[in-house]
Amino acid sequence: MLAELEQKQQNLRDTMLRISGAIQVLEEELAMAEAQPAEVELNVTATS
């Protein structure tokens, strides 16, 4: 029983570590996106 709980505890730690890493990557990507100037594509169509 103790071994099962220890395994669950380790699995939970591993999962939390992966989630933490994913959050860090997303925060870094967001910071890079905010630092870049916004690129706006204008489609101009001539009308007569």
C-alpha positions, -999 to +999 in steps of 0.1 A: +000+000+000+028+024+009+046+016-024+014+024-043+011+058-026+047+066-033+042+058-069+012+080-072+031+107-054+060+104-079+035+104-109+019+136-095+053+153-091+062+143-127+029+157-140+033+189-121+068+193-134+056+189-170+028+214-165+052+239-149+075+235-179+046+240-203+035+272-185+071+285-186+073+279-224+039+297-229+050+326-208+082+330-228+063+328-261+038+354-249+066+377-238+083+374-272+050+380-290+043+411-269+079+424-276+075+423-313+057+451-330+022+442-343+022+434-380-009+445-397-016+434-432-037+458-452-056+447-482-064+477-502-088+472-531-094+500-556-130+508-563-144+529-591 
